[in-house]
Amino acid sequence: MKLLEALNTVKSMHSRGGPTLPCALVTGFTPLHLKTFLTAELVRRIPGRSIEIAEGLYGDLAGNMRRLPEAKFEFAVVVVEWCDLDPRLGIRSGARWSKDELSDIVATAKQHAAQFLHAVGNAAPLPLSVCMPTLPLLPLAHTPGWQKSAFEVDLHGVIQSLASSLAGLPHVRLLSAQQLDLQSPPSERFDLQADLRTGFPYLIPYASTLANLLASLALRSTPKKGLITDLDGTFWNGILGEDGVGGISWDLEHHSQIHAFYQRFLGSLAGAGVLLAVASKNDPALVEEAFARADLAVAPSAFFPVEAHWNAKSESIARILEAWNIAADAVVFVDDSPLELAEVEAAHPGIECVQFPSGDDLEIYGLIARLRDRFGKNTVTEEDGLRLASIRRTRTRDVAAESATDTNFLDQTEAEVSFTFEREPLDPRVLELVNKTNQFNLNGARHTEASWRALLSNPGAFLMVSSYRDKFGPLGRIAVLAGTLCGTRLSVSTWVMSCRAFSRHIEHRCLAELLARFRPEEVRFSYQQTERNGPLRDFLSRLLGSPPAPECNASRSLLDAFLETVLHTPEMIDE
Amino acid sequence: MNKIQARLTNCFLAVFPELTIDQVVSASSTNVRNWDSVAGVTLLAVVEEEFGILLDNSSVSGLNSFQDFLNYLTRTTSTDLYAAAGGY
C-alpha cells in the first residue's frame, strides 16, 4: 500500500464514522507512518469500525507497556526495536562504543528485556501482537560485517530468550520473522535519514509491509473449516485409471516428492481439526486400492467422505458439504483442472476454488504456504480432535435414525447433556464457537477477547456452555449462551450452537436449563436476522408461533409449554 | 491544472483532509492549522513517494507551502520526473 492510499483510507474512515475500535500501538520510536499504515490495514479488514490507535511516549517502550492497562483497548500491537533494549543500539544515541561498553549493552539489554516481559505479563488479558526487533544491528562490534561477533550472538540470545517466554503467554501472539524476511529483505527496512530527522526508523515500503502483517496478526481472519482435494495430478502424480495403482507416485525417485509434501500438509491439517474429503473422477475400487498403499504420507482415515465416481464434481461437493453440515464458504476445493474448478464454483457460490499447479514444484510449495494461512489458527482445542470422528458417527447415527421415529431414536442414543456456568478462565473454544458459528446463531455478533470479557463483566452477566455426548461418542462443547439477568427478566445476547449438534434437541435442553437455574418470568432474545442463521430463526418461530422480531420476548408460560411438547429426556449432568 | 499540480493537490488533500481543493493552492504552514511537524513530515514522505524523488535536507527547509512544493517540483522537473508524473 502506498502512503497516499493509506492516508486516503484513513480519511474515508473519518468521514464514514462507525463504532470506535480503540487499540494501542506500543513502540519506543515515533510510530508516524507505521500508525497510518496500521490504521488503514485495520480499516480494510473491519470497514464498519472507526479505528482509534493510541500511541505512547518516545523512548519509553517499557513505560508505554506498563501504562496499557490504564486504558480500555480491545488489543495492542507492540513493535520492539534494538534501541528499546538499550538506546546505544540506536543511531540517535551519542554514547561511545568501546569494547567494555559492548558487554554493558548486553547486560542492559537483558535487564530491559526482563522489565518488558514483566510489563507484558501485567497487561494480560489484553491481546498483544508483538514484533521483535527487525532492523539490522548497527556496526558496533569490532568484527567485519560478514563475521558474527560474540556481541551480536549475545544480543540475539537476549531476544531469543525473550521471544521464547512471550510465546508461552496465552494473550501474546508473535509476528513471524520468517514471513517478514520473505516479504521484506532486511536491507530494505532501515531509513537512516528519517530516523535522524524524525525518530521514525522505517522505509515507507517496509512500514507498509510490517503494518499489513501486524494487522493480520492482530485480527486473525476466520480460518476455513474444510478442504476437499482432487486425486489425479493433485494428491498424487499421475492418473490412476491410466497408470494403475503402482504407476502413480509421490516420491523422489519419480520426481514427484512435492505431492508427498502436499499429503503431509493435509495430514497436519487433519491433526488440527480441519475436515478433509476427496472429490475425484475415478474408479472407486481403484481409489480404495491406492489408499491402501503403505507409503501414503497421510492416513486414509483422515478423509471423509471419499467421493470417487464419474459424475460431476459439483455433485460430490454437495454430498460432502451435506455430510460435514457446513457452508460452502468455509471450504477450499483443490483441483488441477480449471474446468472442474469452474464447474464447482458455478454450482457452489462462495466455495474457494484453488488450482493445484501440477508440474511446478515451486508453485505447489507456494500454494501450500498460502493454504496454511487460510487454515491457520492460534490454538488446537479438544473439539478439533473430535470433529471428524463425530461426523463419521453422525453419519452412522443418521442411518440408524432412518429406521426409528425421532423421539424414539433420541431416547435410544443415551444422550448426556452437561452445562457449566464458569466465566473464568476464558475458554478459547467458547470464543471460537461464538466467532465461527453461522447457522444456529442468535444475531451473528462476533467478539474479540476484550469485547467478550467486557460482555461477561456486565452486572448480572451469565455464561452457559453446553457439552454433549451419546452412545456414538462425544461432541465436546457445542453450545454457548450468554446475556444478563435483571430481576425476573433474562436477556440472551449470545446463543450459538455447533451445526454438528443439530437434531438432538440440545437447544431445548439449553432453554430448560436456563429456566431451571435462573427462574426468569420472561426471556428476551437479542435476535438479528443474518444471511445464514435460518435454523435459529426457525427455532424461534416455532417457539413464538411467528417469525421473531429483533429483541423478541417469550414469557415463562410460553416457554414451559413449548418445552413440554418437544423435549425428550436425556440424562442431564450439572458440572 | 497541469499533471504535477494535480498530483501535488492529491497529496495535500490526503495529509490535510480539512482543506478543499480551492484552499489547497494557497495552503502554507502559516495558514493551515494542522500543519505541524508530524503533518510536515508526512507531507514530505507522500510527495517523495508520489513523485519518486528524495528530498535532501537543504531542499526540505524551504518547502513551507503548496506553491513552494509546486515551484520545487516544476524547477527540478527532469525526464524522469515527467515520466513519474505521467507526463509521457
Interface residues (C-beta under 8 A of the other chain):
Chain A: K2 L3 L4 L7 N8 K11 H14 S15 L32 H33 T36 A194 R197 T198 F200 I204
Chain B: N10 C11 A14 V15 P17 S37 V38 V41 T42 A45 V46 E49 E50 N57
